[in-house]
Amino acid sequence: MNNILNPCSKCGKDWDSNWELIDTLYPSKRDPFTGEFSEWNIVCQIHNTGCGRTVYGKSKQDVVDRWNTGETDEWMRE
């Protein structure tokens, strides 16, 4: 699994420290029957000088792949 994130395709934000990643890639839904995470997201956090771009995925690898190809599900700034 390659969890390396490319810079944001909207604003160019690059994650240069691990503490920023803690608030960038995380699970957002848990299956109530299995307890496993069923959705993940990556957010280019505005409070970390980002643009608010958000990408969702069904797994950690899925969301990383979608992020790295430049897909965007939501965007808070223009």
N, CA, C and O atoms as a CHARMM CRD file, in Angstrom:
* protein
*
  312
    1    1 MET  N      0.83200  -1.17300   0.00000 PROA 1      0.00000
    2    1 MET  CA     0.00000   0.00000   0.00000 PROA 1      0.00000
    3    1 MET  C      0.88200   1.24300   0.00000 PROA 1      0.00000
    4    1 MET  O      1.81800   1.36200   0.79100 PROA 1      0.00000
    5    2 ASN  N      0.56500   2.15900  -0.89800 PROA 2      0.00000
    6    2 ASN  CA     1.30800   3.40500  -1.00300 PROA 2      0.00000
    7    2 ASN  C      0.43500   4.54400  -0.50600 PROA 2      0.00000
    8    2 ASN  O     -0.47400   4.98100  -1.21200 PROA 2      0.00000
    9    3 ASN  N      0.69700   5.02800   0.69800 PROA 3      0.00000
   10    3 ASN  CA    -0.10800   6.09900   1.27900 PROA 3      0.00000
   11    3 ASN  C      0.53400   7.46500   1.09400 PROA 3      0.00000
   12    3 ASN  O      0.19800   8.40200   1.81800 PROA 3      0.00000
   13    4 ILE  N      1.43700   7.59700   0.15800 PROA 4      0.00000
   14    4 ILE  CA     2.07600   8.87900  -0.07900 PROA 4      0.00000
   15    4 ILE  C      1.11300   9.77900  -0.83700 PROA 4      0.00000
   16    4 ILE  O      0.57900   9.40000  -1.87900 PROA 4      0.00000
   17    5 LEU  N      0.89600  10.98700  -0.29600 PROA 5      0.00000
   18    5 LEU  CA    -0.02600  11.92800  -0.92000 PROA 5      0.00000
   19    5 LEU  C      0.71500  12.92700  -1.78100 PROA 5      0.00000
   20    5 LEU  O      1.71900  13.50900  -1.36900 PROA 5      0.00000
   21    6 ASN  N      0.20200  13.11300  -2.98100 PROA 6      0.00000
   22    6 ASN  CA     0.71500  14.17500  -3.84200 PROA 6      0.00000
   23    6 ASN  C      0.22000  15.51600  -3.30300 PROA 6      0.00000
   24    6 ASN  O     -0.75000  15.55200  -2.54600 PROA 6      0.00000
   25    7 PRO  N      0.87200  16.62100  -3.68000 PROA 7      0.00000
   26    7 PRO  CA     0.35300  17.92700  -3.28500 PROA 7      0.00000
   27    7 PRO  C     -1.07500  18.12300  -3.81900 PROA 7      0.00000
   28    7 PRO  O     -1.47600  17.48800  -4.79400 PROA 7      0.00000
   29    8 CYS  N     -1.82300  19.00100  -3.17200 PROA 8      0.00000
   30    8 CYS  CA    -3.20100  19.27900  -3.57000 PROA 8      0.00000
   31    8 CYS  C     -3.24200  19.78500  -5.01200 PROA 8      0.00000
   32    8 CYS  O     -2.46700  20.66200  -5.39500 PROA 8      0.00000
   33    9 SER  N     -4.15400  19.22400  -5.80300 PROA 9      0.00000
   34    9 SER  CA    -4.25800  19.62700  -7.21000 PROA 9      0.00000
   35    9 SER  C     -4.94100  20.98900  -7.37800 PROA 9      0.00000
   36    9 SER  O     -4.88000  21.57600  -8.45800 PROA 9      0.00000
   37   10 LYS  N     -5.58200  21.49000  -6.33800 PROA 10     0.00000
   38   10 LYS  CA    -6.26200  22.79200  -6.41900 PROA 10     0.00000
   39   10 LYS  C     -5.36200  23.94200  -5.97800 PROA 10     0.00000
   40   10 LYS  O     -5.30300  24.97800  -6.64100 PROA 10     0.00000
   41   11 CYS  N     -4.65600  23.75800  -4.84700 PROA 11     0.00000
   42   11 CYS  CA    -3.88000  24.88500  -4.29800 PROA 11     0.00000
   43   11 CYS  C     -2.38100  24.61500  -4.21400 PROA 11     0.00000
   44   11 CYS  O     -1.60500  25.53500  -3.95300 PROA 11     0.00000
   45   12 GLY  N     -1.96100  23.36800  -4.43000 PROA 12     0.00000
   46   12 GLY  CA    -0.54200  23.03900  -4.38600 PROA 12     0.00000
   47   12 GLY  C      0.00900  22.74900  -3.00200 PROA 12     0.00000
   48   12 GLY  O      1.21400  22.54600  -2.85200 PROA 12     0.00000
   49   13 LYS  N     -0.85700  22.72400  -1.97000 PROA 13     0.00000
   50   13 LYS  CA    -0.41400  22.44900  -0.60100 PROA 13     0.00000
   51   13 LYS  C      0.30800  21.11800  -0.55800 PROA 13     0.00000
   52   13 LYS  O     -0.19600  20.10500  -1.04300 PROA 13     0.00000
   53   14 ASP  N      1.50000  21.13400   0.03300 PROA 14     0.00000
   54   14 ASP  CA     2.30500  19.92700   0.19500 PROA 14     0.00000
   55   14 ASP  C      2.43900  19.65700   1.68200 PROA 14     0.00000
   56   14 ASP  O      2.66100  20.58500   2.46000 PROA 14     0.00000
   57   15 TRP  N      2.31000  18.41700   2.08400 PROA 15     0.00000
   58   15 TRP  CA     2.40500  18.06300   3.50300 PROA 15     0.00000
   59   15 TRP  C      3.84800  17.78600   3.84300 PROA 15     0.00000
   60   15 TRP  O      4.41100  16.76100   3.45700 PROA 15     0.00000
   61   16 ASP  N      4.44400  18.72300   4.57700 PROA 16     0.00000
   62   16 ASP  CA     5.86700  18.61400   4.89400 PROA 16     0.00000
   63   16 ASP  C      6.11400  18.14300   6.32100 PROA 16     0.00000
   64   16 ASP  O      7.26300  18.08000   6.75900 PROA 16     0.00000
   65   17 SER  N      5.05900  17.81400   7.04500 PROA 17     0.00000
   66   17 SER  CA     5.25300  17.28100   8.38900 PROA 17     0.00000
   67   17 SER  C      4.15300  16.28100   8.69800 PROA 17     0.00000
   68   17 SER  O      3.04100  16.38800   8.18000 PROA 17     0.00000
   69   18 ASN  N      4.46900  15.30300   9.54700 PROA 18     0.00000
   70   18 ASN  CA     3.50100  14.26000   9.88100 PROA 18     0.00000
   71   18 ASN  C      2.31900  14.78000  10.67200 PROA 18     0.00000
   72   18 ASN  O      1.22400  14.22800  10.56100 PROA 18     0.00000
   73   19 TRP  N      2.50300  15.83200  11.47600 PROA 19     0.00000
   74   19 TRP  CA     1.38300  16.32100  12.27800 PROA 19     0.00000
   75   19 TRP  C      0.27600  16.86700  11.39100 PROA 19     0.00000
   76   19 TRP  O     -0.88900  16.80600  11.78200 PROA 19     0.00000
   77   20 GLU  N      0.59000  17.39900  10.21300 PROA 20     0.00000
   78   20 GLU  CA    -0.44100  17.87300   9.30100 PROA 20     0.00000
   79   20 GLU  C     -1.23100  16.70900   8.70900 PROA 20     0.00000
   80   20 GLU  O     -2.42800  16.84400   8.45300 PROA 20     0.00000
   81   21 LEU  N     -0.58400  15.57800   8.49000 PROA 21     0.00000
   82   21 LEU  CA    -1.26400  14.41400   7.92200 PROA 21     0.00000
   83   21 LEU  C     -2.28900  13.82300   8.88100 PROA 21     0.00000
   84   21 LEU  O     -3.26800  13.22000   8.44200 PROA 21     0.00000
   85   22 ILE  N     -2.07700  13.98700  10.18500 PROA 22     0.00000
   86   22 ILE  CA    -3.01300  13.46100  11.17000 PROA 22     0.00000
   87   22 ILE  C     -4.40500  14.03700  10.93300 PROA 22     0.00000
   88   22 ILE  O     -5.40500  13.35200  11.14300 PROA 22     0.00000
   89   23 ASP  N     -4.47200  15.29100  10.49800 PROA 23     0.00000
   90   23 ASP  CA    -5.74700  15.96000  10.27900 PROA 23     0.00000
   91   23 ASP  C     -6.10000  16.04000   8.79300 PROA 23     0.00000
   92   23 ASP  O     -6.88900  16.89500   8.39200 PROA 23     0.00000
   93   24 THR  N     -5.53200  15.17000   7.98600 PROA 24     0.00000
   94   24 THR  CA    -5.74100  15.20600   6.54100 PROA 24     0.00000
   95   24 THR  C     -6.36400  13.91500   6.02000 PROA 24     0.00000
   96   24 THR  O     -7.35100  13.97100   5.28700 PROA 24     0.00000
   97   25 LEU  N     -5.82600  12.77900   6.37100 PROA 25     0.00000
   98   25 LEU  CA    -6.29800  11.46700   5.93200 PROA 25     0.00000
   99   25 LEU  C     -6.86200  10.72800   7.13600 PROA 25     0.00000
  100   25 LEU  O     -6.13800  10.40700   8.07800 PROA 25     0.00000
  101   26 TYR  N     -8.18400  10.45900   7.09200 PROA 26     0.00000
  102   26 TYR  CA    -8.77100   9.78300   8.24100 PROA 26     0.00000
  103   26 TYR  C    -10.08300   9.08800   7.86800 PROA 26     0.00000
  104   26 TYR  O    -10.70900   9.42400   6.86300 PROA 26     0.00000
  105   27 PRO  N    -10.49500   8.10300   8.69800 PROA 27     0.00000
  106   27 PRO  CA   -11.76200   7.41500   8.43700 PROA 27     0.00000
  107   27 PRO  C    -12.92900   8.32800   8.78800 PROA 27     0.00000
  108   27 PRO  O    -12.85200   9.10900   9.73600 PROA 27     0.00000
  109   28 SER  N    -14.02200   8.22400   8.01200 PROA 28     0.00000
  110   28 SER  CA   -15.16500   9.08900   8.28000 PROA 28     0.00000
  111   28 SER  C    -16.46100   8.33400   8.55700 PROA 28     0.00000
  112   28 SER  O    -17.42500   8.92700   9.04300 PROA 28     0.00000
  113   29 LYS  N    -16.50000   7.04500   8.25800 PROA 29     0.00000
  114   29 LYS  CA   -17.68800   6.22800   8.55900 PROA 29     0.00000
  115   29 LYS  C    -17.25700   4.85900   9.03800 PROA 29     0.00000
  116   29 LYS  O    -16.25100   4.30900   8.59100 PROA 29     0.00000
  117   30 ARG  N    -18.03600   4.32300   9.95400 PROA 30     0.00000
  118   30 ARG  CA   -17.79100   2.97600  10.47300 PROA 30     0.00000
  119   30 ARG  C    -19.04600   2.13700  10.25800 PROA 30     0.00000
  120   30 ARG  O    -20.15700   2.58900  10.53700 PROA 30     0.00000
  121   31 ASP  N    -18.86900   0.92500   9.76600 PROA 31     0.00000
  122   31 ASP  CA   -19.98700   0.01200   9.57300 PROA 31     0.00000
  123   31 ASP  C    -20.52100  -0.38600  10.95100 PROA 31     0.00000
  124   31 ASP  O    -19.76500  -0.90000  11.77400 PROA 31     0.00000
  125   32 PRO  N    -21.81400  -0.15600  11.21500 PROA 32     0.00000
  126   32 PRO  CA   -22.34900  -0.44500  12.54400 PROA 32     0.00000
  127   32 PRO  C    -22.38900  -1.93000  12.89400 PROA 32     0.00000
  128   32 PRO  O    -22.48500  -2.28700  14.06800 PROA 32     0.00000
  129   33 PHE  N    -22.31700  -2.79400  11.88900 PROA 33     0.00000
  130   33 PHE  CA   -22.39300  -4.23700  12.15200 PROA 33     0.00000
  131   33 PHE  C    -21.02100  -4.86600  12.33200 PROA 33     0.00000
  132   33 PHE  O    -20.85400  -5.75000  13.17100 PROA 33     0.00000
  133   34 THR  N    -20.03700  -4.42300  11.55600 PROA 34     0.00000
  134   34 THR  CA   -18.70900  -5.03200  11.62600 PROA 34     0.00000
  135   34 THR  C    -17.72100  -4.20100  12.43000 PROA 34     0.00000
  136   34 THR  O    -16.72400  -4.72800  12.92200 PROA 34     0.00000
  137   35 GLY  N    -17.99000  -2.90000  12.56800 PROA 35     0.00000
  138   35 GLY  CA   -17.05900  -2.02600  13.26800 PROA 35     0.00000
  139   35 GLY  C    -15.89900  -1.57000  12.40400 PROA 35     0.00000
  140   35 GLY  O    -15.04000  -0.81500  12.85900 PROA 35     0.00000
  141   36 GLU  N    -15.87000  -2.02800  11.15300 PROA 36     0.00000
  142   36 GLU  CA   -14.78600  -1.64200  10.25000 PROA 36     0.00000
  143   36 GLU  C    -15.10300  -0.30900   9.58400 PROA 36     0.00000
  144   36 GLU  O    -16.26500   0.05000   9.39300 PROA 36     0.00000
  145   37 PHE  N    -14.06100   0.40200   9.24200 PROA 37     0.00000
  146   37 PHE  CA   -14.24600   1.67800   8.55800 PROA 37     0.00000
  147   37 PHE  C    -14.72900   1.42000   7.13900 PROA 37     0.00000
  148   37 PHE  O    -14.15500   0.60500   6.41700 PROA 37     0.00000
  149   38 SER  N    -15.79500   2.12300   6.74200 PROA 38     0.00000
  150   38 SER  CA   -16.38800   1.90300   5.42400 PROA 38     0.00000
  151   38 SER  C    -16.22100   3.11000   4.50200 PROA 38     0.00000
  152   38 SER  O    -16.58700   3.04600   3.32800 PROA 38     0.00000
  153   39 GLU  N    -15.67700   4.19900   5.02000 PROA 39     0.00000
  154   39 GLU  CA   -15.38500   5.35400   4.17300 PROA 39     0.00000
  155   39 GLU  C    -14.22300   6.13800   4.77500 PROA 39     0.00000
  156   39 GLU  O    -14.11000   6.28900   5.99100 PROA 39     0.00000
  157   40 TRP  N    -13.37400   6.62500   3.89300 PROA 40     0.00000
  158   40 TRP  CA   -12.22200   7.43800   4.29400 PROA 40     0.00000
  159   40 TRP  C    -12.29200   8.75300   3.54100 PROA 40     0.00000
  160   40 TRP  O    -12.93300   8.84400   2.49500 PROA 40     0.00000
  161   41 ASN  N    -11.63400   9.76700   4.07400 PROA 41     0.00000
  162   41 ASN  CA   -11.53300  11.01100   3.32200 PROA 41     0.00000
  163   41 ASN  C    -10.17600  11.66600   3.52200 PROA 41     0.00000
  164   41 ASN  O     -9.46800  11.41900   4.49900 PROA 41     0.00000
  165   42 ILE  N     -9.84800  12.50500   2.56100 PROA 42     0.00000
  166   42 ILE  CA    -8.66000  13.35100   2.63400 PROA 42     0.00000
  167   42 ILE  C     -9.16000  14.77300   2.45800 PROA 42     0.00000
  168   42 ILE  O     -9.91800  15.07400   1.53600 PROA 42     0.00000
  169   43 VAL  N     -8.72000  15.64500   3.36300 PROA 43     0.00000
  170   43 VAL  CA    -9.13600  17.04000   3.31200 PROA 43     0.00000
  171   43 VAL  C     -7.90100  17.92700   3.32200 PROA 43     0.00000
  172   43 VAL  O     -7.03100  17.78600   4.18100 PROA 43     0.00000
  173   44 CYS  N     -7.83200  18.82700   2.38000 PROA 44     0.00000
  174   44 CYS  CA    -6.78600  19.85800   2.36600 PROA 44     0.00000
  175   44 CYS  C     -7.26900  20.94600   3.32200 PROA 44     0.00000
  176   44 CYS  O     -7.92400  21.90700   2.91900 PROA 44     0.00000
  177   45 GLN  N     -6.92800  20.76900   4.59400 PROA 45     0.00000
  178   45 GLN  CA    -7.50600  21.57600   5.66900 PROA 45     0.00000
  179   45 GLN  C     -7.17900  23.06000   5.54900 PROA 45     0.00000
  180   45 GLN  O     -6.01900  23.44300   5.40400 PROA 45     0.00000
  181   46 ILE  N     -8.21600  23.88400   5.61000 PROA 46     0.00000
  182   46 ILE  CA    -8.04700  25.33500   5.53800 PROA 46     0.00000
  183   46 ILE  C     -7.21100  25.83900   6.71300 PROA 46     0.00000
  184   46 ILE  O     -6.39200  26.74300   6.54400 PROA 46     0.00000
  185   47 HSD  N     -7.40800  25.26600   7.90200 PROA 47     0.00000
  186   47 HSD  CA    -6.64200  25.72800   9.06400 PROA 47     0.00000
  187   47 HSD  C     -5.15600  25.33500   8.99700 PROA 47     0.00000
  188   47 HSD  O     -4.36100  25.76400   9.83300 PROA 47     0.00000
  189   48 ASN  N     -4.79100  24.52500   8.00900 PROA 48     0.00000
  190   48 ASN  CA    -3.38100  24.20100   7.75600 PROA 48     0.00000
  191   48 ASN  C     -2.90800  24.84200   6.45700 PROA 48     0.00000
  192   48 ASN  O     -2.02400  24.31000   5.78400 PROA 48     0.00000
  193   49 THR  N     -3.49500  25.98300   6.10600 PROA 49     0.00000
  194   49 THR  CA    -3.18300  26.77300   4.90600 PROA 49     0.00000
  195   49 THR  C     -3.57200  26.06600   3.61600 PROA 49     0.00000
  196   49 THR  O     -2.98000  26.32100   2.56700 PROA 49     0.00000
  197   50 GLY  N     -4.56700  25.17600   3.68400 PROA 50     0.00000
  198   50 GLY  CA    -5.05600  24.49200   2.49800 PROA 50     0.00000
  199   50 GLY  C     -6.28000  25.17700   1.92500 PROA 50     0.00000
  200   50 GLY  O     -6.63200  26.28400   2.33200 PROA 50     0.00000
  201   51 CYS  N     -6.93400  24.51000   0.96900 PROA 51     0.00000
  202   51 CYS  CA    -8.05200  25.11100   0.23900 PROA 51     0.00000
  203   51 CYS  C     -9.40500  24.47200   0.53800 PROA 51     0.00000
  204   51 CYS  O    -10.42600  24.96100   0.05400 PROA 51     0.00000
  205   52 GLY  N     -9.44300  23.39700   1.31900 PROA 52     0.00000
  206   52 GLY  CA   -10.70100  22.74700   1.63700 PROA 52     0.00000
  207   52 GLY  C    -11.11400  21.64500   0.67400 PROA 52     0.00000
  208   52 GLY  O    -12.20800  21.09500   0.80300 PROA 52     0.00000
  209   53 ARG  N    -10.26200  21.31300  -0.28800 PROA 53     0.00000
  210   53 ARG  CA   -10.56500  20.21800  -1.21500 PROA 53     0.00000
  211   53 ARG  C    -10.75200  18.93000  -0.42400 PROA 53     0.00000
  212   53 ARG  O     -9.95200  18.60900   0.45400 PROA 53     0.00000
  213   54 THR  N    -11.82400  18.19000  -0.74200 PROA 54     0.00000
  214   54 THR  CA   -12.13900  16.94800  -0.04400 PROA 54     0.00000
  215   54 THR  C    -12.35800  15.83500  -1.05700 PROA 54     0.00000
  216   54 THR  O    -13.00400  16.02900  -2.08700 PROA 54     0.00000
  217   55 VAL  N    -11.81200  14.67100  -0.74700 PROA 55     0.00000
  218   55 VAL  CA   -11.96900  13.48300  -1.58500 PROA 55     0.00000
  219   55 VAL  C    -12.39300  12.33400  -0.67500 PROA 55     0.00000
  220   55 VAL  O    -11.85200  12.16500   0.41800 PROA 55     0.00000
  221   56 TYR  N    -13.37300  11.53900  -1.13500 PROA 56     0.00000
  222   56 TYR  CA   -13.87400  10.39600  -0.38200 PROA 56     0.00000
  223   56 TYR  C    -13.50300   9.09300  -1.08300 PROA 56     0.00000
  224   56 TYR  O    -13.34100   9.05300  -2.30300 PROA 56     0.00000
  225   57 GLY  N    -13.37200   8.03000  -0.29400 PROA 57     0.00000
  226   57 GLY  CA   -13.08600   6.71500  -0.85400 PROA 57     0.00000
  227   57 GLY  C    -13.59900   5.62200   0.05300 PROA 57     0.00000
  228   57 GLY  O    -13.84700   5.85100   1.23700 PROA 57     0.00000
  229   58 LYS  N    -13.75700   4.43200  -0.50000 PROA 58     0.00000
  230   58 LYS  CA   -14.28000   3.28000   0.25600 PROA 58     0.00000
  231   58 LYS  C    -13.21000   2.59900   1.10900 PROA 58     0.00000
  232   58 LYS  O    -13.53000   1.81100   1.99900 PROA 58     0.00000
  233   59 SER  N    -11.93900   2.90400   0.83500 PROA 59     0.00000
  234   59 SER  CA   -10.83800   2.34500   1.62300 PROA 59     0.00000
  235   59 SER  C     -9.73200   3.39100   1.68000 PROA 59     0.00000
  236   59 SER  O     -9.76500   4.38600   0.95500 PROA 59     0.00000
  237   60 LYS  N     -8.77500   3.16000   2.53000 PROA 60     0.00000
  238   60 LYS  CA    -7.64600   4.08200   2.63300 PROA 60     0.00000
  239   60 LYS  C     -6.91100   4.19100   1.30300 PROA 60     0.00000
  240   60 LYS  O     -6.56600   5.28800   0.86600 PROA 60     0.00000
  241   61 GLN  N     -6.67400   3.05500   0.66500 PROA 61     0.00000
  242   61 GLN  CA    -5.96300   3.07200  -0.61700 PROA 61     0.00000
  243   61 GLN  C     -6.80200   3.73400  -1.71000 PROA 61     0.00000
  244   61 GLN  O     -6.26700   4.45200  -2.55500 PROA 61     0.00000
  245   62 ASP  N     -8.10200   3.49800  -1.69500 PROA 62     0.00000
  246   62 ASP  CA    -8.99100   4.10300  -2.69100 PROA 62     0.00000
  247   62 ASP  C     -8.94600   5.63000  -2.60500 PROA 62     0.00000
  248   62 ASP  O     -8.82800   6.30800  -3.62600 PROA 62     0.00000
  249   63 VAL  N     -9.03800   6.16300  -1.40200 PROA 63     0.00000
  250   63 VAL  CA    -9.04600   7.62100  -1.25800 PROA 63     0.00000
  251   63 VAL  C     -7.68400   8.22100  -1.61900 PROA 63     0.00000
  252   63 VAL  O     -7.62800   9.30700  -2.19600 PROA 63     0.00000
  253   64 VAL  N     -6.60300   7.54100  -1.29400 PROA 64     0.00000
  254   64 VAL  CA    -5.26700   8.02500  -1.66800 PROA 64     0.00000
  255   64 VAL  C     -5.11600   8.01900  -3.19200 PROA 64     0.00000
  256   64 VAL  O     -4.60700   8.97900  -3.77000 PROA 64     0.00000
  257   65 ASP  N     -5.55400   6.94900  -3.83400 PROA 65     0.00000
  258   65 ASP  CA    -5.47300   6.86700  -5.30000 PROA 65     0.00000
  259   65 ASP  C     -6.30100   7.97200  -5.95900 PROA 65     0.00000
  260   65 ASP  O     -5.84300   8.60700  -6.90900 PROA 65     0.00000
  261   66 ARG  N     -7.51000   8.20100  -5.46100 PROA 66     0.00000
  262   66 ARG  CA    -8.37600   9.24400  -6.03000 PROA 66     0.00000
  263   66 ARG  C     -7.75800  10.62600  -5.81800 PROA 66     0.00000
  264   66 ARG  O     -7.79200  11.46500  -6.71900 PROA 66     0.00000
  265   67 TRP  N     -7.19600  10.86600  -4.63500 PROA 67     0.00000
  266   67 TRP  CA    -6.52900  12.14100  -4.35500 PROA 67     0.00000
  267   67 TRP  C     -5.36900  12.36700  -5.32400 PROA 67     0.00000
  268   67 TRP  O     -5.23800  13.43600  -5.92100 PROA 67     0.00000
  269   68 ASN  N     -4.54700  11.35800  -5.46300 PROA 68     0.00000
  270   68 ASN  CA    -3.34300  11.49000  -6.27800 PROA 68     0.00000
  271   68 ASN  C     -3.63100  11.64600  -7.77100 PROA 68     0.00000
  272   68 ASN  O     -2.77700  12.13000  -8.51400 PROA 68     0.00000
  273   69 THR  N     -4.82300  11.24400  -8.21900 PROA 69     0.00000
  274   69 THR  CA    -5.17400  11.44800  -9.62600 PROA 69     0.00000
  275   69 THR  C     -5.89000  12.78100  -9.84500 PROA 69     0.00000
  276   69 THR  O     -6.25400  13.10800 -10.97400 PROA 69     0.00000
  277   70 GLY  N     -6.09500  13.54900  -8.77600 PROA 70     0.00000
  278   70 GLY  CA    -6.66300  14.88900  -8.90200 PROA 70     0.00000
  279   70 GLY  C     -8.16900  14.97100  -8.80100 PROA 70     0.00000
  280   70 GLY  O     -8.74400  16.02300  -9.08200 PROA 70     0.00000
  281   71 GLU  N     -8.82600  13.89000  -8.40700 PROA 71     0.00000
  282   71 GLU  CA   -10.28000  13.93400  -8.26400 PROA 71     0.00000
  283   71 GLU  C    -10.66700  14.80800  -7.07400 PROA 71     0.00000
  284   71 GLU  O     -9.92200  14.90500  -6.09800 PROA 71     0.00000
  285   72 THR  N    -11.83900  15.44500  -7.16000 PROA 72     0.00000
  286   72 THR  CA   -12.34000  16.30700  -6.09600 PROA 72     0.00000
  287   72 THR  C    -13.82700  16.04000  -5.91200 PROA 72     0.00000
  288   72 THR  O    -14.59200  16.07900  -6.87600 PROA 72     0.00000
  289   73 ASP  N    -14.24400  15.76600  -4.66800 PROA 73     0.00000
  290   73 ASP  CA   -15.65800  15.56800  -4.36300 PROA 73     0.00000
  291   73 ASP  C    -16.28600  16.84300  -3.81100 PROA 73     0.00000
  292   73 ASP  O    -17.45000  17.12700  -4.09200 PROA 73     0.00000
  293   74 GLU  N    -15.54300  17.60600  -3.03900 PROA 74     0.00000
  294   74 GLU  CA   -16.02100  18.87600  -2.50100 PROA 74     0.00000
  295   74 GLU  C    -14.85200  19.84900  -2.47900 PROA 74     0.00000
  296   74 GLU  O    -13.68700  19.45700  -2.41300 PROA 74     0.00000
  297   75 TRP  N    -15.20100  21.14100  -2.53600 PROA 75     0.00000
  298   75 TRP  CA   -14.15900  22.16500  -2.49100 PROA 75     0.00000
  299   75 TRP  C    -14.73500  23.38100  -1.80100 PROA 75     0.00000
  300   75 TRP  O    -15.79500  23.86600  -2.19800 PROA 75     0.00000
  301   76 MET  N    -14.06900  23.88500  -0.78100 PROA 76     0.00000
  302   76 MET  CA   -14.60200  24.97500   0.02600 PROA 76     0.00000
  303   76 MET  C    -14.16900  26.36400  -0.44800 PROA 76     0.00000
  304   76 MET  O    -14.79600  27.35400  -0.07100 PROA 76     0.00000
  305   77 ARG  N    -13.13600  26.46100  -1.24600 PROA 77     0.00000
  306   77 ARG  CA   -12.64500  27.75300  -1.71600 PROA 77     0.00000
  307   77 ARG  C    -12.52300  27.77300  -3.22600 PROA 77     0.00000
  308   77 ARG  O    -12.31600  26.73900  -3.86300 PROA 77     0.00000
  309   78 GLU  N    -12.65100  28.94300  -3.77800 PROA 78     0.00000
  310   78 GLU  CA   -12.43900  29.09200  -5.22300 PROA 78     0.00000
  311   78 GLU  C    -11.33500  30.06000  -5.48200 PROA 78     0.00000
  312   78 GLU  O    -11.00300  30.32300  -6.63800 PROA 78     0.00000
